[in-house]
Amino acid sequence: MKAIVVQFRRGIKHVRPRQFLIQPEKCNSKKEALKLIGKSVEWTSPAGKKITGKITMAHGIKGLVRVVFDKGLPGQALTTEAEIK
């Protein structure tokens, strides 16, 4: 399943560089997002390097999910595609 990297998980003063919010395709509610918890996510850089992460929980009520990656993603990852397996 494809997903789009939306943003770092952040607050007013803190940015969590390993945690990202992603929007899975065809996932428009919190109920659908909760079904994805525990699945792995893989982002591929333009150079072909793969960074993996895991969906930990839903974020909000519109279907976003929170992903914790092994390493932080670069800034160029925003608005690019990731693969949910």
Secondary structure, DSSP 8 states (H G I E B T S, - for coil): -EEEEEEEEE-SS-EEEEEEEEEETT--SHHHHHTTTT-EEEEE-TTS-EEEEEEEEEETTTTEEEEEESS---GGGTT-EEEE-
